[in-house]
Amino acid sequence: MYIHEAVKAALEIKGKITRPQEDPDMHIEVTPTNTYDACFITVVQGEKKITGRCWNPKVNDLMADDWTVIKE
């Protein structure tokens, strides 16, 4: 699904959105918000999780149709 569809669905279930990455051992979870902190991002690689704020998507992210919703 497109990012706007995924964000809408994630907000309904208080979930996150993600899409496939080039590295199969890593994925990115984006938590959409309506705050000045923008979207939170969590990079998951194996057992490690790194969380940050103010995700800056690339054009490819904004145009992609492979976004999925994950439940927290």
Secondary structure, DSSP 8 states (H G I E B T S, - for coil): --HHHHHHHHHHHT-EEE---SSTTEEEEEE--SSTT--EEEEEETTEEEEEE-----HHHHH-S--EEE--
